[in-house]
Amino acid sequence: MPENPMPRPSRRLPLGWAITLSFDVLATCMTALVLCGIGVLLPGITEDYGPATEPTSPRALAFFLTAFLLISSLAGTAVLHSRAGNERLRTFALWLSAIRLALLVLSVAAFVVYGIVTIELA
């Protein structure tokens, strides 16, 4: 056995997974940012201010909590992927990321379709 063994080279991600992860990070961060913006604007729209003129709307807090959960899931997936000891955990982290991206895209598409149908029928 050599005195200074060469470290094993890390396996590179295929291009498809790299693109999926990139879109997942962008979509998750943008969705969280939009949810925080809605949470900030919602109390002013619904005129739901507390005694110290601060937003106290439970709906606004739900938007902030959802944004926090999205960012937390992104961080958890990144930690799981970077510290994966075997290929099985790494693949699991990649599929979690792909599922989160699919859910975000589907929810945005549903929101757009709902808006179009609501406006067209009104």
N, C-alpha and C positions, 0 to 999 in steps of 0.2 A: 504494500500500500504506500503510495507516495506521501511524502511529508506535507505537501501543500496541494490537496486535491482541488481540482477545478470545480467551481460551482456549476450546478446544472443550469443550463439556459432556460429561461422562462418561456412557456409556450405563448406564442402570439395569438391574439384574437383574430378570427376570420373577419374579412371586410364587412360582411353582413351584420355580424354581431357588433362590430365597432360602430357602424352607422346606427344600428338600433339603440345602442347605449347613448350615443350622442343625441339622437332625437328624444330619448327618454329624459335625459338631463334637461334639455331645453324645454320640453313640454311640461315637465314637472315644475321647474322653476317659474315658467311663465304662468302656469295655472295657479301656483301658490301666490304669485304676485297679484294676479287678477282677483283671487279670493280675498287677499288682504285689502285691496282697493275697495272691493264691494263692502267688506266689513267696516271700513272707515266711512264710506259714503252712506251706508244703509241707515244709521241713526238720524242723519240729517234729512234723508228722504222721508222717513216715517215719523220724524219729529219726536223721537224717543230719547230725550236727554234727561239725565238725572239731576239731582239737586245742585251739583257743582258743574253743570253744563258739560258733563262728559258722557260719552255713549254708554248706555247700560242695556242695550238691546240684547236679548238672548240670541236672536238671529245673527247679530253681528259677531257675537262671541263664537257662535257655531262656525262662521266663515273663518275666523282666526284659528280655531281649533283644527278645522279641516286643512288649512294651509300648513299648520304645524305638523300634522300627521303626514302630509305628503312629503314635506322636506325630511321628516324623520325616517320615513320609509326609504327615501332616496339615500340618506346617509347609511341606514342599516344595510341596504343592498350593496353599497360601495364597500363597507367594512367586510361584509360577508364574502364579497368577490375578492377583495385584496388579501384577506387572511385565509382563504380557502386552502385547507391542507391537502385535499385530494380533488380529483376532477369532478366527482359527483357534487360536491358543495359548490364548486365554481359553476357548473352547469345549472344548478338550482338557482343561484344568484342571477345568472343570465336570463333564465325563464321568468323569474320574478320581475325583473326589469321589463321584459317584453310584455308581460301581462299587465303591469301598471301602465305602460304606454298604450296598450290596446284599450284599457278601460278609460283612460283620459281621452283618447281619440273618439271612442264611442260616445262618451258623455258630451263632448263638445258637438259632435255631429247630431246627437239627439236634441241638444239645446237649439241648434240652428234650425233643424227641421221643425221643432215645436214653434219657434219664432216665426218661421215662414208660414206655417199652417195657421197660426193665430192671427197674423196680419192679413193673410188672404181671406180668411173667413170673417174678419171683422168689418 
